[in-house]
Amino acid sequence: MNKLDPTPADHRSRENPFLEARAQLSLSQKELAEKLNTSYYALVRWERGDQEPTQDILARLDGLRHGKAPEGSRSQVDKREVVFESNGARANIRPLPLFSVDEVPMLKAPRETILEDLRDGELWGDSEIALADVLSRNSTPAQTTDTPFDEEVSAGKNTYTYDAHTYHTKVPPQGIANVIREYLPDGGLVLDPFGGSGMTGVAARYLGYDVILNELSPAAGFIAHNFLQTVDVDEFNQCVSQIMDSLSELRGQLYNTECRECGSTVEQQFAVWSYQLECNHCEEKFVLWDHCRKYGRTVREHKLLRKFPCPHCGEEVNKSYLKRFEPVPVFLGYKCCSKKIVEHPLLKTDLEKTAVCEDILLKYRDDIPNQPLPDGVNLSQPKRHGLDAVEKFYTKRNLIACAAIWREIRKIEDPNLAAAVGFVFTSLYQRVTRLSEYRFWGGSGNTANFNVPQIFNETNVFVTFERKAKSIADHFVTTAKNYGGRALVRTGSATDMGFLPDDSIDFIFTDPPFGANINYSEMNILWETWLGAFTDATDEAIMNRSQGKGVEDYQALMQRSLEEANRVLRPNHWMVLVFMNSSEKVWTALQNAIVDAGFVIEKVNIFDKQHGTFKQFVSENTAGADLMIHCRKHSGDEAKKVPEERPTLEVFDFLESQKDSIPVLPFLHVKRDAEVDYRTLYSRYIAEAMNGAGYVVGFSDFRGKAAEFFEGEK
């Protein structure tokens, strides 16, 4: 076997603390991963020797093996170890607090919008009074470090805080907390100019620090605001219970069915719908579901075929290119006589519910947002398939359920409690729409684009709402109860943060838009339609054909934003950007924007989110682990500029230096041999190039040259 062979046998032969710990504690890989508050995927890679764990993980592992934290470990020297543990609400490991409050007061009529009592102009919450207080509390510069954080960060997404509410891209807050603590060991004021869903705020408040989030999208501002609130969980649970009780009759009308075994009335958990397609050879129609399935030995091996024979003429068809007609329900699932959810064809009474929905829909017409879909990069595919308005993203049944719940939420008298329960509603996002792709193994994904699948899952909105309420309650009774410091959210462009004075911020951590990777203003339209407030995309720092923004516009907007970040940051203090892209043009644009804004790039290293999906790893154009770019605001003559003449780091030279540490990619849920992890290699390549102020090649070119290099080494 040559040294570049990805077979991991040689890794297993080495002494490995994770293997030793599992043997000592009699734990499976999944059990040890849970105790370490990390992902199963990350643990597998550490055991194999494909990646190195961080010192935090090793210290936690040593603590598990010895029953306490070892001398000198972070968990002893720090005020609080950054572990966002779950209370187990969803799994009922520990029950949530019992309802011990009186009935929550409700208004006679719903508010126009739940945002009206949450914002004062651009600022959320306590507005300008709180801002003045936060700035006054941090009038003296906080202590910071003289050197950049020189350690890779590895932080998983497997916490209820991270999962409480979806967003298009998030950085795990426990990883952010570790970085904040390194740069501000004694506290200080933290800023995130591209606040997103508020994970920087969660990390800062968990440490007890003050934090300000700036975010362009009202929807993201709403999500961040709720992530940073402390909530009386008894009142929250009581409110959810009241709403569910008030809608119990409607719930039955929409989702009840008959158990095929015992005849009892039971509640549907979901229904699966399939589009009807037209054969491009014989022009006959057929239901896709009936003809595209292929079953394997396990559920993970079941497939929905892309190509198959037309049931009418026998010619091979490709489902991607066939004309679609109206979708039809093909089966539903419920739990009654079996402990598991059982799938069944629909009865006549199930099909008749469609007519009932038409009548009920009229009663909720005023509660349904009527927002036509504008033009957009991510909006063209839904419009092409007839989803040209937000309400069409839902089946009629799920649209009624959403409208009914949203009406009751807007009637909650306490605006902060209404926001917290509204936070549950917005957490449903795509999973209750026709964008929820059916998977044989269950679950649903909230992808960072709008794609209308040909076979979709119509989940029960009430069941999903109750389940998400438990997850969010878990966040409130675990992470949020430990909050200290103060948090402020502002809705506005990062290109103009005039609400903050010069030299007022101690540390900046941010996850800015990754070029053209995600079109946030388009993806947020689903939330913002229900909330009744929309993003002003004029200064949105992205590349977007519909907005007429290319890489030059992206660089200019990023530079303006980073100039504002430089203005408000204190001299000799730090900004950390988390970033990844597969395009050399985007990397060059970002690097130029950072330096032209007045920052000096001192260090670049990896932020590993410990997450890998089959789609990510087989896509030819998806780059790897995110990078942390550590930038410092120097004063006066100390400021440096990137040299005008910058060499491109040659791929072959880089790979030659990596021969003894080639990362290997395991595939945990599909039958596929382990192979070289080109994405992790690319992340290392970008880091080395930027540390040397050099240019880079794009991921596609990198992968091709790397494959050529490894082929030559065999």
C-alpha positions in Angstrom: 0.0 0.0 0.0 1.5 3.4 -0.9 1.3 6.3 1.5 -1.4 8.1 -0.5 -3.8 5.1 -0.4 -6.9 6.3 1.5 -7.4 3.0 3.1 -7.4 3.8 6.9 -5.9 0.5 8.2 -2.7 2.2 9.2 -4.7 4.8 11.2 -6.4 2.1 13.3 -3.1 0.5 14.3 -1.9 3.7 16.0 -2.6 4.4 19.7 -5.9 6.3 19.7 -7.4 7.9 22.8 -10.9 7.7 21.4 -10.7 3.9 20.9 -9.1 3.5 24.3 -11.9 5.6 25.9 -14.6 3.6 24.2 -13.0 0.4 25.4 -12.6 1.7 29.0 -16.1 3.2 29.2 -17.9 0.5 27.2 -19.4 3.0 24.8 -20.4 2.9 21.2 -19.2 5.6 18.8 -22.5 7.3 18.9 -22.7 7.2 22.7 -19.2 8.6 23.1 -19.9 11.3 20.5 -23.0 12.4 22.5 -21.0 12.6 25.8 -18.4 14.7 24.0 -21.1 16.9 22.6 -19.7 16.3 19.1 -21.0 14.6 16.0 -20.8 10.9 15.2 -19.2 11.8 11.9 -16.4 13.8 13.6 -15.7 11.0 16.1 -15.3 8.5 13.3 -12.8 10.7 11.6 -10.8 11.2 14.8 -10.7 7.5 15.5 -9.5 6.8 12.0 -6.8 9.5 12.3 -8.2 11.4 9.3 -8.4 14.6 11.3 -6.8 15.9 14.5 -9.2 16.8 17.4 -8.9 20.1 19.2 -7.5 20.5 22.6 -11.0 21.2 24.0 -12.2 17.8 22.8 -9.1 16.0 24.1 -9.5 17.7 27.5 -13.2 16.7 27.6 -12.3 13.1 26.7 -9.6 13.0 29.4 -12.2 14.3 31.9 -14.6 11.5 30.9 -12.0 8.8 31.3 -10.9 10.1 34.7 -14.3 11.2 36.0 -13.1 14.8 36.4 -11.2 17.5 34.4 -7.5 17.0 34.4 -5.0 19.6 35.7 -4.6 22.6 33.3 -7.6 21.7 31.1 -9.8 24.4 29.8 -12.7 23.1 31.9 -10.8 23.9 35.1 -9.1 27.2 34.1 -12.2 28.7 32.4 -15.2 30.1 34.2 -17.5 27.8 32.2 -16.7 25.1 29.7 -18.5 25.8 26.5 -20.8 22.8 26.1 -24.3 23.6 24.9 -25.9 20.5 26.5 -29.5 19.5 25.9 -32.1 18.9 28.5 -33.5 16.0 26.4 -36.9 17.6 25.9 -37.6 16.0 22.5 -36.5 12.5 23.7 -38.3 13.0 27.0 -35.1 12.2 28.9 -36.1 14.8 31.4 -39.6 16.3 31.4 -40.1 20.0 30.8 -41.5 22.1 33.7 -45.2 21.3 34.4 -47.7 24.0 33.6 -48.0 26.0 36.7 -49.3 29.3 35.4 -52.8 30.6 34.8 -54.2 30.8 31.4 -52.2 33.2 29.2 -54.2 36.3 28.3 -55.2 36.7 24.6 -56.4 39.6 22.6 -59.9 39.6 21.1 -58.5 40.2 17.6 -55.1 39.3 16.2 -52.4 42.0 15.7 -51.5 43.1 12.2 -48.0 41.8 12.8 -46.1 40.5 15.8 -43.2 42.7 14.9 -45.0 46.0 15.8 -44.2 45.8 19.6 -40.7 44.3 19.2 -38.9 47.0 17.2 -38.2 50.7 17.7 -37.1 51.8 14.3 -34.0 49.7 13.3 -33.4 48.5 16.9 -35.1 45.4 18.5 -36.0 45.2 22.1 -35.1 48.0 24.5 -33.9 50.2 21.7 -31.7 53.3 22.2 -31.7 53.2 26.0 -30.2 49.7 26.0 -27.7 50.7 23.3 -26.5 53.6 25.4 -26.2 51.4 28.4 -24.2 48.7 26.6 -21.8 51.3 25.2 -21.4 52.9 28.6 -20.7 49.6 30.3 -17.9 49.0 27.7 -16.4 52.5 27.6 -13.0 51.2 28.5 -11.2 48.9 26.0 -11.1 45.3 27.0 -8.0 43.2 27.2 -7.1 41.4 24.0 -4.3 39.2 22.7 -1.2 40.3 20.8 -1.1 37.2 18.6 -3.8 35.4 16.6 -5.6 32.3 17.8 -3.4 29.6 16.4 -5.7 26.5 16.8 -8.2 24.9 14.6 -11.7 24.9 15.9 -14.0 21.9 15.7 -17.6 22.3 16.8 -20.6 20.2 15.9 -24.1 21.2 15.0 -25.7 18.5 17.2 -27.2 20.7 19.9 -30.8 21.7 20.5 -29.7 25.3 20.6 -28.2 25.0 17.1 -31.2 23.0 15.9 -33.9 25.1 17.6 -34.4 27.2 14.5 -33.2 26.6 11.0 -31.2 29.2 9.0 -29.4 29.0 5.7 -26.0 28.9 7.2 -24.9 28.9 10.9 -21.7 28.6 12.8 -22.0 26.3 15.9 -22.1 28.7 18.9 -19.8 26.6 21.1 -17.1 27.1 18.5 -17.7 30.8 18.3 -17.6 31.0 22.2 -14.2 29.4 22.2 -12.8 32.0 19.8 -14.4 34.9 21.6 -12.9 33.8 24.9 -9.4 33.5 23.4 -9.5 37.1 22.1 -11.4 38.6 25.1 -10.4 36.5 28.2 -11.9 39.0 30.6 -15.0 40.0 28.7 -15.8 42.9 26.4 -18.2 44.1 23.7 -18.6 41.8 20.7 -20.1 42.8 17.3 -21.3 40.7 14.4 -22.0 42.9 11.4 -23.7 40.0 9.5 -25.6 38.7 12.4 -27.8 36.1 10.6 -29.7 33.9 13.0 -27.7 35.2 16.0 -25.2 32.4 16.8 -22.5 35.0 17.7 -25.0 36.5 20.1 -25.8 33.1 21.7 -22.1 32.4 22.2 -21.4 35.9 23.7 -24.3 35.8 26.1 -23.5 32.3 27.2 -20.1 33.6 28.2 -21.7 36.6 29.9 -20.4 39.2 27.4 -22.3 42.1 25.9 -23.0 41.7 22.2 -24.5 43.7 19.3 -25.8 42.1 16.1 -26.3 43.9 12.9 -28.4 42.1 10.2 -30.0 43.3 6.9 -33.0 40.9 7.0 -36.0 41.5 9.2 -36.6 37.8 9.3 -33.1 37.0 10.5 -33.4 39.9 13.0 -36.6 38.2 14.4 -34.8 34.9 14.6 -31.7 36.4 16.3 -33.8 38.4 18.7 -35.7 35.3 19.9 -32.5 33.2 20.2 -31.1 35.9 22.6 -34.2 36.2 24.8 -34.9 34.5 28.1 -38.4 33.2 28.4 -40.6 31.8 31.2 -40.9 28.3 29.9 -44.0 27.6 32.0 -45.8 30.4 30.3 -44.3 29.4 26.9 -45.6 25.8 27.3 -49.0 27.0 28.6 -49.3 29.2 25.6 -48.5 26.4 23.1 -51.0 24.2 24.9 -53.7 26.8 24.7 -53.3 27.3 21.0 -53.3 23.6 20.3 -56.4 23.1 22.5 -58.2 26.0 20.7 -57.5 24.4 17.3 -58.2 20.8 18.2 -61.4 20.6 16.2 -59.8 22.1 13.1 -56.8 19.7 13.6 -59.2 16.7 13.5 -61.0 18.0 10.4 -57.7 18.4 8.5 -55.6 15.4 9.6 -57.8 12.6 11.1 -58.1 9.3 9.2 -59.3 5.8 10.0 -57.0 3.1 11.3 -57.0 0.3 8.7 -56.6 -2.4 11.4 -59.0 -1.4 14.3 -61.2 1.2 12.7 -60.3 3.9 15.3 -60.0 7.5 14.4 -56.3 8.4 14.3 -54.2 11.4 13.3 -52.1 11.4 10.1 -48.5 12.2 10.8 -47.8 12.9 7.1 -48.9 12.3 3.5 -46.7 11.9 0.5 -47.6 13.5 -2.8 -46.3 12.8 -6.3 -46.5 14.9 -9.4 -48.1 13.4 -12.5 -45.7 13.5 -15.4 -46.2 13.3 -19.2 -44.1 10.9 -21.3 -42.1 12.8 -23.9 -42.5 9.8 -26.3 -46.1 8.9 -26.2 -47.5 12.0 -24.3 -49.4 9.8 -21.9 -49.6 10.8 -18.2 -48.6 8.7 -15.2 -48.1 9.2 -11.4 -44.3 9.3 -10.9 -44.4 7.5 -7.5 -46.0 4.4 -9.1 -43.1 3.8 -11.4 -39.8 5.2 -10.1 -39.1 3.3 -7.0 -36.3 0.8 -6.4 -36.0 -0.9 -3.0 -32.8 -2.1 -1.5 -32.0 -4.3 1.5 -32.1 -1.4 3.9 -34.1 1.9 3.9 -30.8 3.8 3.1 -30.5 1.8 -0.1 -34.0 2.6 -1.3 -34.0 4.8 -4.3 -36.2 7.1 -6.5 -34.9 6.4 -10.0 -34.0 9.2 -12.3 -34.5 7.0 -15.4 -37.0 4.3 -15.9 -39.4 2.9 -18.6 -42.6 4.7 -19.4 -45.5 2.6 -18.1 -47.4 3.2 -21.3 -44.9 2.9 -24.2 -41.9 1.3 -22.5 -39.5 3.9 -23.7 -36.9 5.1 -21.2 -37.7 8.5 -19.7 -35.7 10.9 -17.5 -38.0 12.3 -14.9 -36.0 15.6 -14.8 -37.1 16.5 -18.3 -40.8 15.5 -18.2 -43.7 18.0 -18.1 -45.4 18.2 -14.7 -49.1 18.2 -14.0 -50.9 18.6 -10.7 -49.6 16.5 -7.8 -51.7 13.8 -6.1 -51.4 12.2 -2.7 -50.1 8.6 -2.9 -50.0 7.4 0.7 -50.2 8.6 4.3 -48.6 7.5 7.6 -50.1 7.2 11.1 -49.4 5.4 14.4 -52.1 3.3 16.0 -52.0 -0.5 16.4 -48.3 -0.6 15.6 -45.6 1.1 17.7 -44.2 2.4 14.5 -45.7 4.8 11.9 -47.5 2.6 9.3 -47.9 3.8 5.7 -51.2 3.1 3.9 -52.9 4.1 0.6 -55.6 6.8 1.0 -59.2 6.0 1.7 -62.1 7.7 -0.1 -62.7 9.7 3.0 -59.1 11.0 2.9 -59.5 12.1 -0.6 -62.7 13.9 0.2 -60.9 16.2 2.6 -59.7 18.2 -0.4 -63.3 19.5 -0.9 -63.6 20.3 2.9 -60.3 22.2 2.7 -61.7 24.5 0.0 -64.5 25.6 2.4 -62.3 26.1 5.4 -59.8 28.0 3.4 -62.3 30.8 2.9 -62.5 31.3 6.7 -58.8 32.0 6.9 -58.3 34.0 3.8 -57.5 37.2 5.7 -54.7 35.4 7.7 -53.0 34.1 4.6 -50.2 36.4 3.2 -50.8 37.1 -0.4 -47.3 37.7 -1.7 -46.5 37.2 -5.4 -43.0 35.7 -5.9 -40.6 38.3 -7.4 -37.9 37.4 -9.9 -34.8 35.9 -8.4 -32.0 33.3 -8.9 -33.6 30.9 -6.4 -37.2 31.9 -7.2 -37.2 30.9 -10.9 -37.5 27.1 -10.3 -40.7 27.4 -8.1 -42.3 29.8 -10.5 -41.5 27.5 -13.4 -43.6 24.8 -11.6 -46.6 27.1 -10.8 -45.5 28.3 -7.3 -45.7 32.0 -8.2 -47.0 33.1 -4.8 -46.0 32.2 -1.3 -49.3 30.7 -0.5 -48.9 28.2 -3.3 -45.8 26.8 -1.5 -48.3 25.0 0.8 -50.9 22.3 0.2 -54.3 23.7 1.0 -54.5 21.6 4.2 -51.1 22.9 5.5 -51.9 26.4 4.4 -55.0 26.4 6.6 -53.2 24.9 9.6 -50.4 27.5 9.3 -52.9 30.4 8.9 -54.9 29.2 11.9 -51.8 28.9 14.2 -50.5 32.2 13.0 -53.8 33.9 13.8 -53.7 32.6 17.4 -50.1 33.6 17.9 -50.9 37.2 16.9 -53.6 37.2 19.6 -51.2 36.5 22.5 -51.4 39.7 24.6 -47.7 39.7 25.8 -45.7 40.7 22.8 -42.5 38.9 24.0 -44.4 35.7 24.5 -46.1 36.1 21.1 -42.6 36.5 19.6 -41.4 33.3 21.4 -44.3 31.3 20.1 -43.9 32.9 16.7 -40.3 31.7 16.8 -41.8 28.2 16.8 -43.9 29.0 13.8 -41.0 30.4 11.8 -38.8 27.4 12.7 -41.1 25.2 10.6 -39.8 27.0 7.4 -39.7 24.6 4.4 -40.5 21.4 6.2 -44.3 22.1 6.1 -44.3 23.2 2.5 -44.3 21.5 -0.9 -40.5 22.0 -0.9 -40.0 19.2 1.6 -38.6 16.4 -0.4 -39.7 12.9 0.5 -37.0 10.6 2.0 -37.5 6.9 2.5 -35.6 7.1 5.8 -37.6 10.1 7.1 -36.7 13.6 8.2 -36.7 16.7 6.1 -34.1 19.1 5.0 -34.2 22.9 5.0 -31.9 23.6 2.0 -30.4 27.0 1.1 -32.4 27.1 -2.1 -36.0 26.7 -3.2 -36.4 23.4 -5.2 -39.8 21.9 -5.9 -39.3 18.1 -5.6 -41.3 15.8 -7.8 -42.3 13.7 -4.7 -42.8 15.7 -1.6 -43.7 15.1 2.0 -46.8 16.9 3.5 -46.1 16.8 7.2 -48.8 17.4 9.8 -48.3 21.1 10.8 -49.6 20.6 14.3 -47.4 17.6 15.1 -44.4 19.4 13.7 -45.3 22.6 15.6 -45.5 20.7 18.9 -42.2 18.9 18.3 -40.4 22.1 17.4 -41.9 23.8 20.5 -40.2 21.1 22.6 -36.8 21.8 21.0 -37.1 25.5 21.5 -38.2 25.0 25.1 -35.1 22.9 25.6 -33.0 25.8 24.4 -34.8 28.2 26.8 -34.3 25.9 29.8 -30.6 25.0 29.1 -28.6 27.6 27.1 -30.7 30.7 27.5 -31.0 30.3 31.3 -27.2 30.7 31.5 -27.2 34.0 29.6 -25.3 37.0 31.0 -24.5 40.3 29.5 -26.8 42.2 27.2 -27.7 41.7 23.6 -28.9 44.1 21.0 -30.1 43.5 17.4 -30.2 46.1 14.7 -31.9 45.7 11.3 -29.8 47.5 8.7 -26.9 47.3 6.2 -23.4 46.5 7.4 -22.3 49.2 4.9 -23.6 51.9 7.3 -23.4 51.2 11.1 -23.6 54.8 12.0 -25.5 53.8 15.2 -22.2 52.8 16.6 -19.4 55.3 17.5 -15.8 55.0 16.4 -13.5 52.7 18.4 -16.3 51.3 20.5 -16.1 47.5 19.8 -13.6 45.0 21.4 -14.0 42.1 19.1 -15.8 41.2 15.8 -16.8 37.7 14.9 -18.8 37.3 11.7 -19.9 34.9 9.0 -20.4 37.1 6.0 -22.2 36.1 2.7 -20.1 33.7 0.7 -20.3 35.4 -2.7 -23.1 33.8 -4.7 -23.5 30.7 -2.5 -26.7 31.8 -0.8 -29.3 34.5 -1.9 -30.5 35.5 1.5 -33.1 38.1 0.6 -34.7 35.5 -1.7 -34.6 32.7 0.7 -36.0 34.8 3.5 -39.2 35.7 1.6 -41.0 32.7 3.1 -40.5 34.0 6.6 -40.8 37.7 5.7 -44.2 37.2 4.0 -45.7 35.9 7.3 -43.9 38.5 9.4 -44.9 41.4 7.0 -41.5 43.0 6.7 -39.1 42.5 3.8 -35.3 42.9 3.1 -34.1 46.0 1.3 -31.6 44.2 -0.9 -29.9 47.4 -2.3 -26.8 46.9 -0.2 -27.0 43.1 0.2 -23.4 41.9 -0.2 -23.9 39.0 -2.6 -23.4 38.1 -6.2 -26.8 37.8 -7.8 -27.8 38.0 -11.5 -31.3 39.2 -10.7 -29.9 42.1 -8.7 -27.3 42.8 -11.3 -24.4 42.2 -8.9 -21.2 40.5 -10.0 -17.9 39.9 -8.2 -16.9 43.5 -8.5 -20.1 44.6 -6.8 -19.6 42.0 -4.1 -16.1 43.2 -3.4 -17.2 46.8 -3.2 -20.1 46.1 -0.8 -17.8 43.8 1.4 -15.2 46.6 1.4 -17.7 49.2 2.5 -19.0 46.8 5.2 -15.5 46.0 6.5 -14.5 49.7 6.5 -17.4 50.3 8.9 -16.2 47.3 10.9 -12.7 48.8 11.0 -14.1 52.2 12.1 -16.0 50.8 15.1 -13.3 48.3 16.2 -10.8 49.5 18.7 -7.2 49.9 17.6 -5.0 46.7 17.8 -8.2 44.6 18.4 -9.3 41.7 16.3 -11.9 40.6 13.7 -12.4 37.0 12.7 -14.2 36.1 9.5 -15.6 32.6 8.8 -15.6 32.0 5.1 -15.5 29.4 2.3 -16.0 29.5 -1.4 -15.0 27.4 -4.4 -14.1 30.4 -6.7 -10.7 31.9 -6.9 -12.3 35.2 -8.0 -14.4 35.4 -4.8 -11.4 34.6 -2.6 -9.4 37.4 -4.4 -12.3 39.8 -3.9 -12.6 39.0 -0.2 -8.9 39.3 0.4 -8.8 42.7 -1.4 -11.8 43.9 0.5 -10.3 43.0 3.9 -6.9 44.7 3.2 -8.4 47.8 1.4 -10.7 48.3 4.4 -7.6 48.7 6.6 -7.2 45.3 8.2 -4.1 43.1 8.3 -4.6 39.3 7.8 -2.5 37.8 10.5 -3.6 34.1 10.4 -5.9 31.7 8.5 -6.9 28.4 9.9 -9.8 25.9 9.8 -13.2 26.0 11.5 -14.6 22.4 11.2 -18.3 22.2 11.7 -18.0 18.4 12.1 -20.7 17.7 9.5 -20.7 15.8 6.3 -23.4 14.8 3.9 -23.3 12.4 1.0 -24.4 15.2 -1.4 -21.7 17.6 -0.2 -19.0 15.0 -0.6 -19.9 13.8 -4.1 -20.6 17.2 -5.6 -17.8 18.3 -7.9 -18.1 22.0 -7.1 -18.7 22.1 -3.3 -15.7 23.4 -1.3 -14.7 22.1 2.1 -14.4 23.2 5.7 -14.9 26.8 6.5 -11.8 29.0 7.3 -11.3 31.5 10.0 -9.5 34.6 8.8 -7.9 36.4 11.7 -7.6 40.1 11.0 -6.2 42.9 13.1 -6.9 46.6 13.1 -3.4 48.2 13.3 -2.9 51.8 14.0 -1.0 54.3 11.9 2.1 53.1 10.2 1.7 49.6 11.4 -1.0 48.9 8.8 0.2 46.7 6.0 -0.9 46.2 2.4 -1.0 43.0 0.4 2.0 43.1 -2.0 1.0 44.1 -5.6 2.9 41.1 -7.0 1.4 38.0 -5.4 2.2 34.5 -6.5 -0.4 31.7 -6.9 0.3 28.8 -4.6 1.0 25.9 -6.9 -1.2 22.9 -6.1 1.5 20.3 -6.8 3.9 22.1 -4.4 1.2 22.2 -1.7 0.3 18.5 -2.1 4.0 17.5 -1.9 4.1 19.1 1.5 1.0 17.2 2.6 2.1 13.7 1.6 2.3 12.5 5.2 -1.1 13.9 6.3 -3.6 13.2 3.6 -7.1 13.4 5.0 -9.5 10.5 4.3 -13.2 10.8 3.8 -15.4 8.1 5.3 -19.0 7.5 4.1 -21.1 6.4 7.0 -24.6 5.9 5.5 -23.9 4.7 2.0 -21.9 1.9 0.5 -18.9 3.7 -0.8 -15.2 3.2 -0.2 -13.3 5.8 1.7 -11.3 8.2 -0.5 -9.1 11.2 -0.3 -10.9 14.2 1.2 -10.3 16.8 -1.4 -12.4 19.4 0.4 -10.3 19.4 3.6 -7.2 19.5 1.5 -8.6 22.5 -0.3 -9.3 24.3 3.0 -5.7 23.7 4.0 -4.6 24.9 0.6 -6.5 28.2 0.9 -5.2 28.7 4.5 -1.6 28.2 3.5 -2.0 30.5 0.4 -3.6 33.3 2.4 -1.1 33.0 5.2 1.5 33.8 2.5 -0.6 36.5 1.0 -0.8 34.5 -2.3 -3.5 33.9 -4.9 -5.4 30.6 -5.1 -7.0 28.4 -7.7 -10.7 27.5 -7.6 -11.9 24.2 -6.1 -12.6 22.6 -9.5 -9.1 23.2 -10.8 -7.6 22.2 -7.4 -9.5 18.9 -7.4 -8.4 18.1 -11.0 -4.8 18.8 -10.3 -4.9 16.9 -7.0 -6.3 13.8 -8.8 -3.5 14.1 -11.3 -1.0 14.3 -8.5 -2.2 11.3 -6.7 -2.4 9.3 -9.9 1.2 10.0 -10.5 2.2 8.9 -7.0 0.7 5.4 -7.4 
